[in-house]
Each structure stands twice: as structure tokens, then as C-alpha cells.
Amino acid sequence: MDIAAKKLELLDWVMHLRDNAMFEKLLALKAETDQEIVAYTVSGEPLTLEQYKAKIDKGMRDIQEGRYMTHEELLKEMETW
């Protein structure tokens, strides 16, 4: 069984779950997973998945709004260092 089929099977199981205690355990597992460190900044700051996604979103907005430097611009700036 491939991962997509397993996900559908799990989703179906959760949708039909009647055991509130089991559902609470699943929510706790999700919350715990959301707080796991998934990446680090270049300065070594740990990032959770939520923080990581927020940084990606900010970077994408910066690009869309023209707040970026081309490779050529960076090379020129580096000459002054």
C-alpha cells in the first residue's frame, strides 16, 4: 500500500472515530509534532514547523514586493567589504 492510500485509510479511520480519549491523544500528538524543531536559521536559532513556514511566507512576500538583491548586486556590494 502506498503512502497516499495509507493516508486515506487513516483519514477515514479518524473521520469515523467515536472514542473521544483517542481523539484527544491524536490532537496531543499533532500539537507535540507542531512544536518539534524542523530547521535552524543561519545564526543557529531553532525553528518549529510553524515558524519555518512563517519565514518562508515572509521571504516570498519580500520577493513579490521587490525586496531582494540580485546575484550581480550582491557581488558588487561584496567588493566594498
C-alpha positions in Angstrom: 0.0 0.0 0.0 1.5 3.4 -1.0 1.6 6.4 1.3 -1.4 8.1 -0.4 -3.6 5.0 0.2 -2.4 4.8 3.8 -3.3 8.5 4.4 -6.8 7.9 3.0 -7.2 4.9 5.2 -6.1 6.9 8.3 -8.3 9.8 7.4 -11.3 7.5 7.1 -10.4 6.0 10.4 -10.2 9.4 12.1 -13.5 10.6 10.5 -15.3 7.6 12.0 -13.5 7.7 15.4 -16.0 7.8 18.3 -13.5 7.4 21.1 -13.0 10.9 22.5 -10.0 9.9 24.5 -8.3 8.6 21.4 -9.1 11.7 19.5 -7.6 13.8 22.3 -4.4 11.7 22.1 -4.3 12.4 18.3 -4.6 16.1 19.0 -1.9 16.0 21.6 0.4 14.1 19.1 -0.3 16.8 16.5 0.4 19.6 18.9 3.7 17.9 20.0 4.7 17.4 16.4 4.0 21.0 15.6 6.4 22.1 18.3 9.3 19.9 17.1 12.4 21.7 15.8 12.5 21.2 12.0 15.1 23.7 10.9 17.6 26.3 12.1 18.4 29.8 11.0 21.8 30.7 9.7 22.6 32.1 13.1 21.6 28.8 14.8 18.1 29.8 16.0 15.8 26.7 16.2 12.6 26.8 14.3 9.3 24.9 14.7 7.4 24.0 11.6 5.1 26.9 12.1 8.0 29.4 12.5 9.7 27.8 9.5 6.6 28.3 7.3 6.2 31.9 8.5 9.8 32.7 7.5 9.2 31.1 4.1 6.0 33.1 3.6 7.8 36.4 4.6 10.6 35.6 2.1 8.1 35.0 -0.6 6.3 38.3 0.2 9.7 40.1 0.1 10.4 38.7 -3.3 6.9 39.7 -4.6 7.3 43.2 -3.2 10.8 43.6 -4.8 12.8 43.4 -1.5 15.7 41.3 -2.8 19.1 41.6 -4.2 20.3 40.0 -7.4 23.5 37.9 -7.6 25.2 40.7 -9.5 24.1 43.3 -6.9 25.5 41.1 -4.1 28.8 40.7 -5.9 29.1 44.4 -6.4 28.3 45.1 -2.7 30.8 42.4 -1.6 33.6 44.3 -3.3 33.1 47.1 -0.7 33.5 44.8 2.3 
